[in-house]
Amino acid sequence: MKRHVFALALSGLALTGQAQAASPCPPGFAVLQASDTCVRISGSVRGETLVGSSRLRASDSVRTQSGGRIRLDVRKQTEYGPVRAVISVGNMGR
């Protein structure tokens, strides 16, 4: 639950920074408000259902799997060069 709140808070910060006209960020990134830090939040969700049957009706089976992944990418230019931090959390269920 804490991860979801953290991701939502960061996405809100990223969206408020999109109103700036000149962005130093690469495409797909948003500027954090009142800074030159670029943030991108991305992810994926997967779900599948497997239905199998055999000759015997009693052994029919239904199996479901689901998974998801979220990724936070933060970039900032410093006097020493670019700094990048990536956090990726998730399980795609395979």
N, C-alpha and C positions, 0 to 999 in steps of 0.2 A: 504494500500500500504506500509506503514511504517513497518508493521509486516512482510511482505514478504521480504523486504530488510534486516531486522534484522535477519530473519531466514537464508537467503542466506549467509549473512556475517558470521554467526556462523558456518554454515556447511562448508564454505571455511576454516575457522580456524581449524575445527575439522579434515578435510581431510589432511591439511598440517602436522598435528601431527601424522598421521598414519605411517609415515616413520620411526619412532623410533623403535629400535629393541626390547628392553625390556619395556613392557608396564605395569604400575602399575594399569591399569584400568580393570574392569570386561569385559567379552565378550560383544560385541555390542557397546562399548564406544570407543571414540578416545581421545587421549591426546592433549590438547592445546599446541601449540608450546612454548617451553622455560618455561614450568611450569609442575606441577604435578596435574593439574585439568583435570578431565575426563568429557566429554560431549557426550550426545546422543540426536539426533534430530529424532523424529519419528512422524508418523501421519497416517491418514486414510482418504479415500474419499468414499462416497457412493452416488449412483444415482439410481433412479427408475422411471418407467413410469407405470401408471395405466390406462388401457383402459376399459371403461365400456359402455355398451349399454343396452337400454331397448327395449320394443316393438315398441316404437315410434322412428323413425329415427332422428327426430329433437332434441332428448334429448341425443344423443351420447356424451360421454365426454372423454377427454384425460387429464390426470393430471400428471405433472412431479414434482419430488422433488429431491433435491440434498443437500449434506452437506459434511462437512469436519472437520477434527480436526488435530491440530499440537501440539506436546509436546516437551518441552525442559527440559532435565534432566542433572543437573550439580552436580558433586561430587568432594570433595576434602578432603584429610586427613590433619588434623591440630593437633597441640600438645594437644588439648582438646578432640580429637576424630574425627570421620567422620562428615562432614557437607554436607547436600544434599539440593538442591533447585530444585523444579519442577514447571514449568509453563505450563499450558494446556489451549489452546484456541480453541474454535470451537463450531459447532452446527451440529448435525447429522440429523436435519430436522424432528424429530419425536415429 
